[in-house]
Amino acid sequence: MKKKPSPKQVTEKENNPSSDPNMLTFGGHLEVLRRMLFRIIAVVMVLAVAIFCFKEKTFELLLAPSQWDFITYRYIEKFLHLLGSEFTFNQFHINMIATELSSQFMTHITTAVYLGLLGASPYILVELFRFITPALYENEKKYSVSVAATMYLLFIVGVLMSYFILFPISFRFLGTYSVSGMVESNITLKSYISTFTTLTLVMGLVFQLPVIAFFLGKLEVITSEMLANYRKYAFLVIMLVAAIITPPDLMTLILVTIPLYLLYEVSIMVLKRMERKTSKKS
């Protein structure tokens, strides 16, 4: 008859995962990692193939921010009209060209893979969580799910902000900017998609500021008091970053600076809440 483990042994096992006799060897971990990567690649490829097949809808969605009547411009006009202004955006048209024989086909493939990764990101987070869960302590498992969900939600918010605000306004400014009437702007499809994906990724990563602050707070590198004392300097740095990733346009600068600074304030709130919980446990 199998002897039942004592409460002390159970506690030691929960607090020290390495004491589990069923713990995998190094080769076993590599095998689990290989299977996880295979599943992730399979899901990404399935989504990429599906997106590739819906070419018209995909590029209709991606090229929408390049149109003069994009939804963002319409809502800005409606908001200004409510304030009593008669401001309207001027119509514009920018030619989209392909300069290489295979550029449209290759852009189609790379775009499908990129969107496949974006669509599979929730599944990727789940797989990564399942992979690292056995190595976590019980108290770490409690907040790891919420941290992963927060990271994904913040990334999606950053992507949406890039799609609806940053990229269309940047494209409008840079695409219509001209040094001379003798120079005609013809934007390549490759350049358009490259700029779109870069800005989307940058904004998705920038919106991880509260999560980064959380981990730095856990490591006791920063505190809420420290961030609160450096508010003025942080605001200047945020404005500088916004000026770098946006065109030299005051409206775009304001639209990007405000949410980034709000993320800074959210980071302070996250650290304060974490510090209160830590003090209670102490």
Short mmCIF file of the C-alpha atoms (twelve columns), coordinates in Angstrom:
data_MODEL
# 
_entry.id   MODEL 
# 
loop_
_atom_site.group_PDB 
_atom_site.id 
_atom_site.type_symbol 
_atom_site.label_atom_id 
_atom_site.label_alt_id 
_atom_site.label_comp_id 
_atom_site.label_asym_id 
_atom_site.label_seq_id 
_atom_site.Cartn_x 
_atom_site.Cartn_y 
_atom_site.Cartn_z 
_atom_site.pdbx_PDB_model_num 
ATOM 1   C CA . MET A 1   0.000   0.000  0.000   1 
ATOM 2   C CA . LYS A 2   1.367   3.431  -1.051  1 
ATOM 3   C CA . LYS A 3   2.230   5.630  1.901   1 
ATOM 4   C CA . LYS A 4   0.396   8.945  1.995   1 
ATOM 5   C CA . PRO A 5   2.792   11.923 2.031   1 
ATOM 6   C CA . SER A 6   2.886   13.971 5.205   1 
ATOM 7   C CA . PRO A 7   1.657   17.612 5.240   1 
ATOM 8   C CA . LYS A 8   5.267   18.727 5.551   1 
ATOM 9   C CA . GLN A 9   6.257   16.836 2.394   1 
ATOM 10  C CA . VAL A 10  3.289   18.295 0.505   1 
ATOM 11  C CA . THR A 11  4.267   21.823 1.577   1 
ATOM 12  C CA . GLU A 12  7.880   21.274 0.525   1 
ATOM 13  C CA . LYS A 13  6.751   19.998 -2.872  1 
ATOM 14  C CA . GLU A 14  4.504   23.048 -3.424  1 
ATOM 15  C CA . ASN A 15  7.239   25.493 -2.401  1 
ATOM 16  C CA . ASN A 16  10.002  23.722 -4.283  1 
ATOM 17  C CA . PRO A 17  9.017   22.398 -7.715  1 
ATOM 18  C CA . SER A 18  12.461  20.878 -8.198  1 
ATOM 19  C CA . SER A 19  11.671  18.333 -5.459  1 
ATOM 20  C CA . ASP A 20  8.982   16.710 -7.651  1 
ATOM 21  C CA . PRO A 21  10.188  13.184 -8.581  1 
ATOM 22  C CA . ASN A 22  8.217   13.466 -11.833 1 
ATOM 23  C CA . MET A 23  10.281  16.453 -12.921 1 
ATOM 24  C CA . LEU A 24  11.446  16.202 -16.547 1 
ATOM 25  C CA . THR A 25  15.076  15.813 -17.500 1 
ATOM 26  C CA . PHE A 26  16.852  18.327 -19.755 1 
ATOM 27  C CA . GLY A 27  16.102  16.166 -22.783 1 
ATOM 28  C CA . GLY A 28  12.479  15.928 -21.715 1 
ATOM 29  C CA . HIS A 29  12.225  19.718 -21.540 1 
ATOM 30  C CA . LEU A 30  13.685  19.989 -25.041 1 
ATOM 31  C CA . GLU A 31  11.104  17.515 -26.309 1 
ATOM 32  C CA . VAL A 32  8.267   19.492 -24.689 1 
ATOM 33  C CA . LEU A 33  9.694   22.700 -26.162 1 
ATOM 34  C CA . ARG A 34  9.945   21.101 -29.616 1 
ATOM 35  C CA . ARG A 35  6.309   19.962 -29.504 1 
ATOM 36  C CA . MET A 36  5.179   23.393 -28.296 1 
ATOM 37  C CA . LEU A 37  7.031   25.168 -31.124 1 
ATOM 38  C CA . PHE A 38  5.592   22.701 -33.631 1 
ATOM 39  C CA . ARG A 39  2.040   23.429 -32.429 1 
ATOM 40  C CA . ILE A 40  2.636   27.197 -32.528 1 
ATOM 41  C CA . ILE A 41  4.089   27.055 -36.045 1 
ATOM 42  C CA . ALA A 42  1.190   24.857 -37.191 1 
ATOM 43  C CA . VAL A 43  -1.427  27.295 -35.844 1 
ATOM 44  C CA . VAL A 44  0.377   30.315 -37.314 1 
ATOM 45  C CA . MET A 45  0.658   28.639 -40.713 1 
ATOM 46  C CA . VAL A 46  -3.032  27.644 -40.742 1 
ATOM 47  C CA . LEU A 47  -4.052  31.226 -39.961 1 
ATOM 48  C CA . ALA A 48  -1.534  32.604 -42.479 1 
ATOM 49  C CA . VAL A 49  -2.908  30.340 -45.245 1 
ATOM 50  C CA . ALA A 50  -6.481  31.373 -44.384 1 
ATOM 51  C CA . ILE A 51  -5.515  35.058 -44.476 1 
ATOM 52  C CA . PHE A 52  -3.598  34.518 -47.716 1 
ATOM 53  C CA . CYS A 53  -6.741  33.086 -49.337 1 
ATOM 54  C CA . PHE A 54  -8.797  36.162 -48.395 1 
ATOM 55  C CA . LYS A 55  -6.535  38.531 -50.302 1 
ATOM 56  C CA . GLU A 56  -9.142  41.152 -51.223 1 
ATOM 57  C CA . LYS A 57  -10.535 41.571 -47.705 1 
ATOM 58  C CA . THR A 58  -7.072  41.522 -46.116 1 
ATOM 59  C CA . PHE A 59  -5.612  44.306 -48.224 1 
ATOM 60  C CA . GLU A 60  -8.841  46.263 -48.159 1 
ATOM 61  C CA . LEU A 61  -8.382  46.370 -44.389 1 
ATOM 62  C CA . LEU A 62  -4.657  47.135 -44.543 1 
ATOM 63  C CA . LEU A 63  -4.920  49.850 -47.196 1 
ATOM 64  C CA . ALA A 64  -7.926  51.582 -45.607 1 
ATOM 65  C CA . PRO A 65  -5.743  54.009 -43.546 1 
ATOM 66  C CA . SER A 66  -4.269  55.329 -46.809 1 
ATOM 67  C CA . GLN A 67  -7.647  56.695 -47.954 1 
ATOM 68  C CA . TRP A 68  -8.606  60.340 -47.447 1 
ATOM 69  C CA . ASP A 69  -12.016 59.381 -45.987 1 
ATOM 70  C CA . PHE A 70  -10.680 56.899 -43.403 1 
ATOM 71  C CA . ILE A 71  -12.911 56.494 -40.338 1 
ATOM 72  C CA . THR A 72  -10.456 58.352 -38.073 1 
ATOM 73  C CA . TYR A 73  -10.683 61.520 -40.175 1 
ATOM 74  C CA . ARG A 74  -14.484 61.351 -40.208 1 
ATOM 75  C CA . TYR A 75  -14.726 61.051 -36.432 1 
ATOM 76  C CA . ILE A 76  -12.237 63.890 -35.906 1 
ATOM 77  C CA . GLU A 77  -14.345 66.083 -38.185 1 
ATOM 78  C CA . LYS A 78  -17.546 65.140 -36.303 1 
ATOM 79  C CA . PHE A 79  -15.884 65.932 -32.961 1 
ATOM 80  C CA . LEU A 80  -14.680 69.329 -34.199 1 
ATOM 81  C CA . HIS A 81  -18.117 70.094 -35.645 1 
ATOM 82  C CA . LEU A 82  -19.650 69.441 -32.211 1 
ATOM 83  C CA . LEU A 83  -17.246 72.042 -30.823 1 
ATOM 84  C CA . GLY A 84  -18.494 74.539 -33.394 1 
ATOM 85  C CA . SER A 85  -15.631 74.261 -35.877 1 
ATOM 86  C CA . GLU A 86  -16.222 73.796 -39.611 1 
ATOM 87  C CA . PHE A 87  -12.851 72.114 -40.130 1 
ATOM 88  C CA . THR A 88  -12.692 69.382 -42.783 1 
ATOM 89  C CA . PHE A 89  -9.756  67.365 -44.057 1 
ATOM 90  C CA . ASN A 90  -8.648  68.007 -47.614 1 
ATOM 91  C CA . GLN A 91  -9.016  65.158 -50.065 1 
ATOM 92  C CA . PHE A 92  -5.788  63.537 -51.208 1 
ATOM 93  C CA . HIS A 93  -4.690  60.626 -53.370 1 
ATOM 94  C CA . ILE A 94  -1.350  58.848 -53.219 1 
ATOM 95  C CA . ASN A 95  -0.355  56.342 -55.887 1 
ATOM 96  C CA . MET A 96  0.607   52.903 -54.608 1 
ATOM 97  C CA . ILE A 97  3.059   51.120 -56.903 1 
ATOM 98  C CA . ALA A 98  5.167   47.951 -57.087 1 
ATOM 99  C CA . THR A 99  8.666   48.355 -58.522 1 
ATOM 100 C CA . GLU A 100 9.735   44.696 -58.637 1 
ATOM 101 C CA . LEU A 101 8.241   41.759 -60.493 1 
ATOM 102 C CA . SER A 102 7.680   39.613 -57.404 1 
ATOM 103 C CA . SER A 103 7.124   42.383 -54.859 1 
ATOM 104 C CA . GLN A 104 3.331   42.085 -54.686 1 
ATOM 105 C CA . PHE A 105 3.415   38.300 -54.281 1 
ATOM 106 C CA . MET A 106 6.182   38.393 -51.647 1 
ATOM 107 C CA . THR A 107 4.443   41.213 -49.783 1 
ATOM 108 C CA . HIS A 108 1.264   39.139 -49.812 1 
ATOM 109 C CA . ILE A 109 3.109   36.192 -48.233 1 
ATOM 110 C CA . THR A 110 4.936   38.231 -45.566 1 
ATOM 111 C CA . THR A 111 1.740   40.101 -44.675 1 
ATOM 112 C CA . ALA A 112 -0.174  36.835 -44.265 1 
ATOM 113 C CA . VAL A 113 2.534   35.474 -41.951 1 
ATOM 114 C CA . TYR A 114 2.601   38.695 -39.908 1 
ATOM 115 C CA . LEU A 115 -1.179  38.710 -39.485 1 
ATOM 116 C CA . GLY A 116 -1.073  34.989 -38.729 1 
ATOM 117 C CA . LEU A 117 1.359   35.676 -35.859 1 
ATOM 118 C CA . LEU A 118 -0.860  38.492 -34.633 1 
ATOM 119 C CA . GLY A 119 -3.960  36.315 -34.771 1 
ATOM 120 C CA . ALA A 120 -2.219  33.400 -33.068 1 
ATOM 121 C CA . SER A 121 -0.757  35.549 -30.274 1 
ATOM 122 C CA . PRO A 122 -3.392  34.482 -27.679 1 
ATOM 123 C CA . TYR A 123 -2.651  30.814 -28.405 1 
ATOM 124 C CA . ILE A 124 1.105   31.505 -28.249 1 
ATOM 125 C CA . LEU A 125 0.683   33.095 -24.805 1 
ATOM 126 C CA . VAL A 126 -1.301  30.062 -23.615 1 
ATOM 127 C CA . GLU A 127 1.371   27.668 -24.860 1 
ATOM 128 C CA . LEU A 128 4.166   29.679 -23.243 1 
ATOM 129 C CA . PHE A 129 2.212   29.781 -19.987 1 
ATOM 130 C CA . ARG A 130 1.699   25.989 -20.072 1 
ATOM 131 C CA . PHE A 131 5.436   25.538 -20.702 1 
ATOM 132 C CA . ILE A 132 6.639   27.668 -17.774 1 
ATOM 133 C CA . THR A 133 3.862   26.784 -15.301 1 
ATOM 134 C CA . PRO A 134 5.588   23.635 -13.876 1 
ATOM 135 C CA . ALA A 135 8.605   25.780 -12.886 1 
ATOM 136 C CA . LEU A 136 6.512   28.370 -11.021 1 
ATOM 137 C CA . TYR A 137 5.714   28.442 -7.344  1 
ATOM 138 C CA . GLU A 138 2.074   28.347 -6.298  1 
ATOM 139 C CA . ASN A 139 1.985   32.065 -5.460  1 
ATOM 140 C CA . GLU A 140 3.574   32.886 -8.850  1 
ATOM 141 C CA . LYS A 141 0.961   30.870 -10.731 1 
ATOM 142 C CA . LYS A 142 -1.802  33.029 -9.239  1 
ATOM 143 C CA . TYR A 143 -0.751  36.250 -10.961 1 
ATOM 144 C CA . SER A 144 0.997   34.836 -14.047 1 
ATOM 145 C CA . VAL A 145 -2.332  34.338 -15.868 1 
ATOM 146 C CA . SER A 146 -3.437  37.897 -15.190 1 
ATOM 147 C CA . VAL A 147 -0.030  39.232 -16.266 1 
ATOM 148 C CA . ALA A 148 -0.183  37.292 -19.558 1 
ATOM 149 C CA . ALA A 149 -3.747  38.500 -20.223 1 
ATOM 150 C CA . THR A 150 -2.762  42.090 -19.414 1 
ATOM 151 C CA . MET A 151 0.228   41.915 -21.763 1 
ATOM 152 C CA . TYR A 152 -1.975  40.700 -24.600 1 
ATOM 153 C CA . LEU A 153 -4.706  43.299 -24.002 1 
ATOM 154 C CA . LEU A 154 -2.151  46.133 -23.847 1 
ATOM 155 C CA . PHE A 155 -0.535  44.867 -27.043 1 
ATOM 156 C CA . ILE A 156 -3.904  44.845 -28.833 1 
ATOM 157 C CA . VAL A 157 -4.669  48.371 -27.586 1 
ATOM 158 C CA . GLY A 158 -1.303  49.510 -28.961 1 
ATOM 159 C CA . VAL A 159 -2.033  47.822 -32.304 1 
ATOM 160 C CA . LEU A 160 -5.463  49.487 -32.527 1 
ATOM 161 C CA . MET A 161 -4.002  52.872 -31.663 1 
ATOM 162 C CA . SER A 162 -1.400  52.453 -34.396 1 
ATOM 163 C CA . TYR A 163 -4.033  51.399 -36.948 1 
ATOM 164 C CA . PHE A 164 -6.651  54.059 -36.192 1 
ATOM 165 C CA . ILE A 165 -4.526  57.028 -35.089 1 
ATOM 166 C CA . LEU A 166 -0.766  56.923 -35.521 1 
ATOM 167 C CA . PHE A 167 -0.368  55.256 -38.906 1 
ATOM 168 C CA . PRO A 168 -3.139  57.021 -40.899 1 
ATOM 169 C CA . ILE A 169 -2.078  60.471 -39.686 1 
ATOM 170 C CA . SER A 170 1.604   59.658 -40.294 1 
ATOM 171 C CA . PHE A 171 0.803   58.345 -43.780 1 
ATOM 172 C CA . ARG A 172 -1.277  61.413 -44.601 1 
ATOM 173 C CA . PHE A 173 1.458   63.816 -43.518 1 
ATOM 174 C CA . LEU A 174 4.453   61.999 -45.024 1 
ATOM 175 C CA . GLY A 175 2.636   60.877 -48.171 1 
ATOM 176 C CA . THR A 176 1.348   64.344 -49.051 1 
ATOM 177 C CA . TYR A 177 4.486   66.214 -48.007 1 
ATOM 178 C CA . SER A 178 6.278   67.696 -50.997 1 
ATOM 179 C CA . VAL A 179 9.438   69.749 -51.347 1 
ATOM 180 C CA . SER A 180 8.462   70.862 -54.842 1 
ATOM 181 C CA . GLY A 181 5.558   70.626 -57.252 1 
ATOM 182 C CA . MET A 182 7.971   68.988 -59.684 1 
ATOM 183 C CA . VAL A 183 8.237   65.910 -57.418 1 
ATOM 184 C CA . GLU A 184 5.402   63.392 -57.486 1 
ATOM 185 C CA . SER A 185 4.929   60.929 -54.604 1 
ATOM 186 C CA . ASN A 186 4.574   57.261 -55.552 1 
ATOM 187 C CA . ILE A 187 4.650   54.992 -52.523 1 
ATOM 188 C CA . THR A 188 5.718   51.382 -52.991 1 
ATOM 189 C CA . LEU A 189 3.528   48.684 -51.507 1 
ATOM 190 C CA . LYS A 190 6.580   47.205 -49.776 1 
ATOM 191 C CA . SER A 191 7.357   50.523 -48.076 1 
ATOM 192 C CA . TYR A 192 3.730   50.934 -46.994 1 
ATOM 193 C CA . ILE A 193 3.458   47.465 -45.409 1 
ATOM 194 C CA . SER A 194 6.914   47.761 -43.830 1 
ATOM 195 C CA . THR A 195 6.035   51.082 -42.169 1 
ATOM 196 C CA . PHE A 196 2.655   49.724 -41.096 1 
ATOM 197 C CA . THR A 197 4.076   46.616 -39.412 1 
ATOM 198 C CA . THR A 198 6.943   48.551 -37.788 1 
ATOM 199 C CA . LEU A 199 4.666   51.177 -36.224 1 
ATOM 200 C CA . THR A 200 2.202   48.493 -35.134 1 
ATOM 201 C CA . LEU A 201 4.927   46.471 -33.409 1 
ATOM 202 C CA . VAL A 202 6.464   49.570 -31.798 1 
ATOM 203 C CA . MET A 203 3.132   50.720 -30.358 1 
ATOM 204 C CA . GLY A 204 2.306   47.210 -29.155 1 
ATOM 205 C CA . LEU A 205 5.634   47.079 -27.290 1 
ATOM 206 C CA . VAL A 206 5.384   50.649 -25.948 1 
ATOM 207 C CA . PHE A 207 2.025   49.801 -24.385 1 
ATOM 208 C CA . GLN A 208 3.764   47.151 -22.249 1 
ATOM 209 C CA . LEU A 209 5.053   49.923 -19.951 1 
ATOM 210 C CA . PRO A 210 2.830   48.952 -16.958 1 
ATOM 211 C CA . VAL A 211 3.912   45.306 -17.232 1 
ATOM 212 C CA . ILE A 212 7.582   46.313 -17.407 1 
ATOM 213 C CA . ALA A 213 7.067   48.544 -14.361 1 
ATOM 214 C CA . PHE A 214 5.447   45.610 -12.534 1 
ATOM 215 C CA . PHE A 215 8.432   43.320 -13.082 1 
ATOM 216 C CA . LEU A 216 10.951  46.060 -12.240 1 
ATOM 217 C CA . GLY A 217 8.988   46.707 -9.060  1 
ATOM 218 C CA . LYS A 218 9.108   42.995 -8.207  1 
ATOM 219 C CA . LEU A 219 12.888  43.164 -8.585  1 
ATOM 220 C CA . GLU A 220 12.894  46.304 -6.392  1 
ATOM 221 C CA . VAL A 221 14.590  48.310 -9.141  1 
ATOM 222 C CA . ILE A 222 11.916  51.027 -9.106  1 
ATOM 223 C CA . THR A 223 9.184   52.169 -6.710  1 
ATOM 224 C CA . SER A 224 5.960   54.130 -7.102  1 
ATOM 225 C CA . GLU A 225 7.496   57.026 -5.169  1 
ATOM 226 C CA . MET A 226 10.446  57.115 -7.559  1 
ATOM 227 C CA . LEU A 227 8.196   57.279 -10.643 1 
ATOM 228 C CA . ALA A 228 5.980   59.903 -8.993  1 
ATOM 229 C CA . ASN A 229 8.990   62.115 -8.237  1 
ATOM 230 C CA . TYR A 230 10.162  61.948 -11.859 1 
ATOM 231 C CA . ARG A 231 6.786   62.783 -13.433 1 
ATOM 232 C CA . LYS A 232 8.017   66.012 -15.057 1 
ATOM 233 C CA . TYR A 233 11.066  64.373 -16.575 1 
ATOM 234 C CA . ALA A 234 9.027   61.358 -17.670 1 
ATOM 235 C CA . PHE A 235 6.562   63.641 -19.460 1 
ATOM 236 C CA . LEU A 236 9.422   65.273 -21.387 1 
ATOM 237 C CA . VAL A 237 10.888  61.867 -22.310 1 
ATOM 238 C CA . ILE A 238 7.457   60.636 -23.440 1 
ATOM 239 C CA . MET A 239 7.024   63.745 -25.612 1 
ATOM 240 C CA . LEU A 240 10.476  63.123 -27.104 1 
ATOM 241 C CA . VAL A 241 9.638   59.476 -27.876 1 
ATOM 242 C CA . ALA A 242 6.283   60.526 -29.369 1 
ATOM 243 C CA . ALA A 243 8.048   63.129 -31.520 1 
ATOM 244 C CA . ILE A 244 10.462  60.463 -32.810 1 
ATOM 245 C CA . ILE A 245 7.814   57.874 -33.757 1 
ATOM 246 C CA . THR A 246 5.342   60.401 -35.185 1 
ATOM 247 C CA . PRO A 247 5.574   62.939 -38.010 1 
ATOM 248 C CA . PRO A 248 6.304   66.591 -37.083 1 
ATOM 249 C CA . ASP A 249 2.627   67.355 -36.581 1 
ATOM 250 C CA . LEU A 250 1.212   68.870 -33.365 1 
ATOM 251 C CA . MET A 251 -2.076  66.940 -33.477 1 
ATOM 252 C CA . THR A 252 -0.361  63.573 -33.865 1 
ATOM 253 C CA . LEU A 253 2.120   64.460 -31.124 1 
ATOM 254 C CA . ILE A 254 -0.728  65.217 -28.703 1 
ATOM 255 C CA . LEU A 255 -2.713  62.104 -29.690 1 
ATOM 256 C CA . VAL A 256 0.296   59.883 -28.952 1 
ATOM 257 C CA . THR A 257 1.691   61.718 -25.902 1 
ATOM 258 C CA . ILE A 258 -1.543  61.647 -23.873 1 
ATOM 259 C CA . PRO A 259 -2.096  57.835 -23.877 1 
ATOM 260 C CA . LEU A 260 1.614   57.179 -23.291 1 
ATOM 261 C CA . TYR A 261 1.622   59.463 -20.263 1 
ATOM 262 C CA . LEU A 262 -1.561  57.801 -18.998 1 
ATOM 263 C CA . LEU A 263 0.310   54.488 -19.197 1 
ATOM 264 C CA . TYR A 264 3.010   56.042 -17.012 1 
ATOM 265 C CA . GLU A 265 0.379   56.984 -14.424 1 
ATOM 266 C CA . VAL A 266 -1.100  53.479 -14.635 1 
ATOM 267 C CA . SER A 267 2.395   52.097 -13.943 1 
ATOM 268 C CA . ILE A 268 2.553   54.186 -10.748 1 
ATOM 269 C CA . MET A 269 -0.850  52.849 -9.671  1 
ATOM 270 C CA . VAL A 270 0.251   49.261 -10.371 1 
ATOM 271 C CA . LEU A 271 3.390   49.717 -8.259  1 
ATOM 272 C CA . LYS A 272 1.421   51.298 -5.393  1 
ATOM 273 C CA . ARG A 273 -1.014  48.384 -5.332  1 
ATOM 274 C CA . MET A 274 1.822   45.852 -5.409  1 
ATOM 275 C CA . GLU A 275 3.651   47.675 -2.602  1 
ATOM 276 C CA . ARG A 276 0.509   47.700 -0.426  1 
ATOM 277 C CA . LYS A 277 0.095   43.920 -0.880  1 
ATOM 278 C CA . THR A 278 3.769   43.358 -0.057  1 
ATOM 279 C CA . SER A 279 3.545   45.483 3.103   1 
ATOM 280 C CA . LYS A 280 0.458   43.561 4.263   1 
ATOM 281 C CA . LYS A 281 2.235   40.223 3.827   1 
ATOM 282 C CA . SER A 282 5.255   41.566 5.737   1 
# 
